[in-house]
Amino acid sequence: MPRYRLSDPAKADIAALLRTSETMHGAEARIRYRALLTAAMRRIAAEPLGLSTVDRSELSAGVRCFHIRHSRNESREAKVGDPVHVIFYRALSPGLIEIVRVLHERMEASRHVGLL
């Protein structure tokens, strides 16, 4: 069974974005967004080279990214209207993916991912 693990920066990214989501949109929105993030991370673990992923090895060796909007239909909660985050990840071994960062789509990835 494919697995994923979160780096410390990714854990901090997720905690911050969920706090912001709750502050701006309420507790229910936080729950929906967390479910969407979980669905996206499960999809990445199952299909790390899937059609909706992008090679970003210019940032760091082996790094790929996935915009969470591609998992809107996979979440167990109500849909998120306009998801705005991108998951950066890399394969550590067959069946194990490391989520490196979770960044807002407008953030310059090279300022955050290349620092690993």
SEDRENGU-672167 format. One record per atom (N, C-alpha, C, CB): y, z, x. Coordinates in steps of 0.02 Angstrom, whole numbers, padded with zeros to 5 digits, always signed. Each point is the difference from the previous one (the first is absolute). Glycine has a CB too. Layout:
% SEDRENGU-672167
YZX/...
END
This chain:
% SEDRENGU-672167
-00059+00000+00042/+00059+00000-00042/+00062+00000+00044/-00062+00061-00092/+00108-00108+00082/+00061-00003+00040/+00043+00063-00012/-00002-00126-00005/+00034+00149+00060/+00042+00059-00004/+00068-00014+00031/-00102+00074+00004/+00149-00031-00020/+00065-00003+00033/+00022+00071+00017/+00031-00106-00062/+00011+00110+00112/+00030+00065+00017/+00075-00012+00012/-00109+00045+00051/+00147+00007-00060/+00073-00004+00007/+00022+00028+00066/+00013+00009-00124/+00031-00045+00159/+00031+00028+00060/+00050+00053-00022/-00015-00110+00065/+00037+00151-00019/+00051+00051-00017/+00065-00032-00026/-00050+00076+00087/+00074-00131-00054/+00060-00032-00028/-00010-00028-00070/+00033-00028+00117/-00092+00002-00132/-00014-00026-00067/-00001+00057-00051/-00067-00094+00050/+00039+00151-00031/+00001+00058-00045/+00072+00020-00016/-00111+00040+00047/+00153-00039+00004/+00070+00018-00010/+00035-00052-00043/+00002+00059+00110/-00017-00123-00099/+00030-00054-00040/-00017+00010-00074/-00007-00079+00099/-00057+00091-00112/-00022+00006-00070/+00030+00061-00033/-00107-00056+00031/+00109+00112+00004/+00030+00061-00028/+00074-00013-00018/-00080+00072+00067/+00116-00105-00022/+00071-00013-00012/+00010-00049-00057/+00022+00021+00121/-00061-00073-00123/+00012-00050-00053/-00021+00028-00069/-00018-00091+00083/-00032+00134-00085/-00018+00030-00064/+00052+00050-00023/-00121-00016+00029/+00150+00053+00018/+00055+00046-00018/+00058-00040-00029/-00034+00081+00090/+00051-00136-00057/+00055-00042-00023/-00016-00029-00069/+00030-00028+00119/-00091+00006-00128/-00021-00028-00064/+00008+00051-00056/-00081-00075+00059/+00060+00136-00046/+00007+00052-00052/+00073+00017-00013/-00111+00046+00034/+00151-00042+00018/+00071+00016-00009/+00035-00054-00040/-00002+00062+00109/-00013-00124-00094/+00036-00056-00032/-00029-00019-00069/+00027-00041+00114/-00093+00049-00122/-00032-00027-00060/-00042+00049-00039/+00000-00107+00058/-00010+00168-00033/-00038+00051-00036/-00071+00009+00024/+00071-00026-00097/-00102+00080+00073/-00067+00019+00021/-00053-00053-00019/+00034+00120-00011/-00028-00149-00047/-00048-00052-00021/+00002-00060+00046/+00011+00038-00119/+00049-00057+00140/+00007-00057+00046/-00033+00016+00067/+00107-00034-00056/-00100+00096+00078/-00032+00020+00063/-00076-00007-00006/+00094+00080+00023/-00122-00059-00078/-00072-00005-00011/-00022-00073+00000/+00002+00106-00067/+00035-00148+00032/-00017-00072-00002/+00005-00032+00069/+00041-00005-00118/+00011+00023+00156/+00009-00031+00066/-00054+00024+00048/+00124-00007-00021/-00142+00070+00017/-00054+00025+00043/-00065-00035-00015/+00057+00112+00006/-00072-00123-00070/-00061-00035-00019/+00002-00072+00026/-00010+00072-00103/+00068-00103+00101/+00006-00069+00026/-00011-00001+00075/+00080-00028-00092/-00052+00075+00128/-00011+00005+00072/-00074+00010+00016/+00115+00048+00014/-00147-00005-00051/-00072+00012+00011/-00041-00063-00012/+00016+00120-00034/+00000-00155-00021/-00036-00063-00015/+00011-00050+00056/+00013+00021-00123/+00048-00025+00149/+00015-00048+00054/-00038+00018+00064/+00114-00019-00049/-00117+00083+00066/-00036+00021+00060/-00075-00012-00006/+00089+00086+00021/-00116-00075-00080/-00071-00015-00011/-00014-00074+00007/-00008+00099-00077/+00054-00140+00051/-00009-00072+00005/+00002-00023+00073/+00053-00014-00113/-00006+00042+00151/+00005-00017+00071/-00065+00019+00036/+00125+00017-00003/-00151+00042-00011/-00062+00022+00033/-00058-00046-00018/+00041+00119-00003/-00043-00143-00059/-00054-00044-00021/+00008-00071+00026/-00012+00071-00102/+00075-00094+00108/+00014-00069+00021/+00057-00001+00051/-00038-00043-00112/+00027+00068+00173/+00054+00005+00048/+00030-00068+00021/-00054+00103+00041/+00018-00157-00051/+00025-00067+00016/+00010-00040-00063/-00058+00004+00110/+00069+00029-00166/+00008-00033-00065/+00058-00050-00002/-00048+00101-00051/+00047-00143+00000/+00050-00053-00006/+00071+00026-00006/-00087-00069-00054/+00097+00128+00028/+00067+00027-00009/+00025+00039+00060/-00024+00005-00122/-00014-00004+00176/+00021+00035+00060/+00032-00048+00049/-00092+00084-00015/+00132-00057+00060/+00037-00040+00049/-00010+00029+00069/+00086-00033-00087/-00102-00010+00134/-00007+00021+00071/+00069+00018+00026/-00102-00075+00017/+00109+00135+00010/+00063+00023+00029/-00011+00025+00071/+00044+00030-00114/-00089-00064+00150/-00017+00022+00068/+00059-00005+00048/-00117-00036-00022/+00171+00002+00002/+00060+00000+00042/+00032+00070+00004/+00019-00121-00030/-00036+00163-00019/+00026+00069-00001/-00040+00046+00045/+00040-00019-00117/-00106+00011+00113/-00047+00040+00040/-00068-00034-00009/+00067+00110-00014/-00108-00107+00065/-00065-00035-00001/-00041+00018-00061/+00002-00001+00124/-00024-00050-00160/-00045+00009-00056/+00031+00022-00065/-00082+00025+00083/+00148-00018-00086/+00032+00025-00061/+00006-00056-00052/+00064+00084+00069/-00079-00066-00131/+00008-00044-00057/+00041+00038-00052/-00110-00061+00023/+00134+00025-00074/+00037+00033-00053/-00022-00026-00068/+00097+00017+00077/-00081+00022-00128/-00019-00014-00068/+00053+00029-00046/-00124-00001+00028/+00155-00042-00070/+00050+00025-00048/-00038+00029-00060/+00087-00086+00038/-00069+00146-00058/-00038+00034-00052/+00005-00034-00068/+00018+00106+00062/+00030-00151-00072/+00004-00035-00064/-00064-00040-00015/+00125-00008+00015/-00162-00009+00037/-00062-00038-00010/-00056+00042-00030/+00034-00071+00096/-00024+00136-00103/-00051+00044-00029/+00020+00028-00068/-00035+00030+00115/+00088-00057-00144/+00023+00027-00065/-00054+00000-00054/+00112-00040+00030/-00155-00009-00030/-00053-00002-00051/-00060+00043+00016/+00038-00115-00026/-00039+00147+00084/-00056+00040+00021/+00010+00075-00009/-00026-00089+00080/+00086+00109-00096/+00016+00071-00008/-00029+00026-00064/+00105-00015+00066/-00126+00079-00065/-00028+00031-00059/+00054+00026-00048/-00100+00032+00069/+00160-00029-00046/+00056+00024-00041/+00038-00060-00030/+00011+00104+00073/+00040-00088-00112/+00043-00053-00027/+00032-00038+00057/+00022+00068-00105/-00005-00129+00093/+00027-00043+00053/+00068+00024+00024/-00063-00095-00049/+00075+00082+00113/+00065+00012+00031/+00038-00065-00006/-00044+00089+00081/+00104-00086-00108/+00038-00061-00013/+00017-00042+00061/+00046+00060-00094/-00019-00030+00145/+00022-00038+00058/-00014+00039+00064/+00089-00056-00069/-00152+00057+00092/-00016+00036+00061/+00036-00031+00060/-00111+00032-00048/+00134+00011+00094/+00042-00024+00055/-00024+00021+00069/+00094+00003-00079/-00158+00013+00086/-00024+00024+00065/-00055-00045+00029/+00028+00115-00036/-00029-00115+00103/-00048-00039+00038/-00041+00047+00043/+00077-00102+00000/-00142+00093-00001/-00045+00041+00040/-00017-00038+00064/-00048+00056-00104/+00058-00023+00160/-00018-00028+00065/-00063+00037+00024/+00122-00029+00029/-00171-00009-00006/-00064+00030+00017/-00034-00040+00056/-00012+00043-00118/-00042-00013+00143/-00042-00035+00050/-00072+00026-00007/+00099-00015+00079/-00145-00028-00059/-00070+00019+00000/-00014+00041+00062/-00033-00104-00066/+00002+00161+00058/-00020+00042+00057/-00071-00016+00021/+00078+00091-00039/-00120-00105-00010/-00069-00019+00012/-00024-00033-00064/-00021+00096+00083/-00036-00129-00082/-00025-00029-00062/-00007+00053-00055/-00062-00088+00066/+00095+00076-00122/-00003+00047-00055/+00050+00056+00002/-00117-00027-00006/+00161+00030+00056/+00051+00052+00005/+00068-00030+00016/-00087+00083+00037/+00134-00072-00083/+00069-00025+00006/+00047+00059+00009/-00027-00101-00071/+00075+00092+00116/+00053+00051+00007/+00063-00026-00032/-00051+00043+00108/+00077-00005-00156/+00065-00015-00029/+00052+00026+00049/-00044+00006-00122/+00082-00051+00151/+00046+00017+00054/+00067+00024-00028/-00056-00083+00075/+00084+00045-00121/+00064+00017-00031/+00001-00027-00071/+00060-00001+00112/-00017+00030-00154/+00014-00025-00067/+00076-00003-00005/-00109+00049-00053/+00135-00110+00055/+00072-00010+00005/+00028-00038-00061/-00011+00000+00124/+00073+00015-00139/+00036-00038-00052/+00004-00073+00023/+00067+00103-00038/-00072-00149-00008/-00001-00071+00017/+00064-00023+00035/-00073-00018-00097/+00127+00054+00089/+00063-00019+00033/+00008+00029+00070/+00050-00007-00112/-00096+00050+00132/+00005+00030+00067/-00023-00050+00052/-00020+00114-00048/+00050-00111+00106/-00019-00043+00056/-00062+00031+00033/+00121-00039+00019/-00178+00008-00030/-00064+00027+00023/-00001+00010+00076/-00056-00056-00096/+00087+00013+00134/-00003+00005+00073/+00033+00065+00025/+00001-00125+00007/+00041+00154-00046/+00032+00063+00020/-00045+00060-00013/+00110-00052-00025/-00164+00043-00013/-00042+00056-00019/-00073-00008+00019/+00077+00018-00093/-00102-00078+00089/-00071-00011+00016/-00011-00011+00073/-00015-00048-00112/+00059+00013+00146/-00008-00014+00071/+00004+00060+00045/+00047-00109-00024/-00029+00167-00004/+00008+00061+00040/-00066+00038+00008/+00118+00006-00041/-00172-00034+00016/-00064+00037+00002/-00032-00002+00068/-00016-00027-00118/
END
